[in-house]
Structures are given as structure tokens and as C-alpha cells.
Amino acid sequence: MDSCIRALCNSDVKEHFELGKDVSLPETFVHSSENPLRGLGGRPPSRRTFLAFFAGRMHGEARSILLQHWENKDPDMKIFRKLQKYENKMSYANYMKSSKYCICAKGYEVNSPRVVEAIFSECVPVIISDSFVPPFFEILNWESFAVFIQEKDIPNLKNILLSISKRRYLVMYQRVKKVQHHFLWHIKPVKYDIFHMILHSIWYNRVFRVNPSI
């Protein structure tokens, strides 16, 4: 394994992910193989009525802390356990499309499909995962379109998000839309889509980072 480039969804530097050799894969969930772009996009900023949203299974310490501090604590912070499909309730996708920031908190592993789902819904990702290496970081400047919050700062989450100016948020929103095509699957690969980006990351680490003698 020492001579292999590993492509991993669980790109955790505390779990032997090697920067400069291994490749971070975006974790995605394709809802329709016939139409993988179904549901793409979200509301414009002026119609995103919630500050932040999270819903998911309770596994991992970070999510437990998130729920402890924010579940049913603030109307601007839509923080839930796994959403139930009750009549007349908003769906998971609609919450993402109606929120400014989508919370991507680590579970048992550092990565989560929420990161790509947020980008899919044009919701600025808020990544709470201290040892996570984001996909395509060799090319993409993640800090220009996502917010990174340390796990210890979960209690101060709302204040951190409110400290981001409206102008800065709008810039990040536009950049999420700009990078979105790098995270999309197509029935046949399209130039610069997720398929080509994964291959590029492997090529990049092979050519520029890995010792050719290995």
C-alpha cells in the first residue's frame, strides 16, 4: 500500500490519509441514475429564509454536540435529528434550498454527502470536521466558497455565521454556483465534471507529489 495512490472518501489525516499522495473523493448520493441532475439548484439568496440547516442520524461526537446546543434552540437555526416524512413538513432538499448555510458535521467518518448536497443546492457548506481533507483541494480554494468551523466552536456557531457580512456571503454563494459543475455526475462524463476532477486529482498527485522512484 505504500506505493499506491489511495482514493478515499474518508480523507482523514488522523487515519493515515497522506497529503500529497492520497486523493480525497467527494462523497455523493445519486438519486436518479437516469437523471443525475434532477433537483439541481436552489432559491436565490433573497428567498433563503433560514440561516442554517442540518438534519441527520446521530453518530459521532460532533453531531451530538451540535444537537445539544442547537436543536430547537433558535428559529434561525434549523437543526434536527433525521427528518421524518410528515405531511405538510418541508423536505430535506427544500430545507437545503431555503437555507443560507448548510451544516456538514462529521459523523463516524470525517466526510459526509452533505458537502456535495449543499453545493448541489447552492447552499454555502459549513464544514465541522477538524481532520477532513476536502476533495479537489489541489485545485479548488475551498475557503472562498465554504466555511470551516472547528468542532470546539460548535457552541458559537450562530455568532460565527452572523459575523460573515452579507457581501461576503453573496460572494461565497456565487462561488458555490461557479464550482458546482465540478461536483456533478452526468450519464456521459462532461468536461471538468466530477468524473474528470477525480481523474485529475489522481494525475496531479502522481505527477507533482509522488516520488517517481516509488
Beta strands, then each sheet from edge to edge (+ up, - down):
strand 1: 7-8
strand 2: 23-24
strand 3: 50-55
strand 4: 77-80
strand 5: 99-105
strand 6: 124-128
strand 7: 147-148
sheet 1: 1+ 2+
sheet 2: 4+ 3+ 5+ 6+ 7+
end
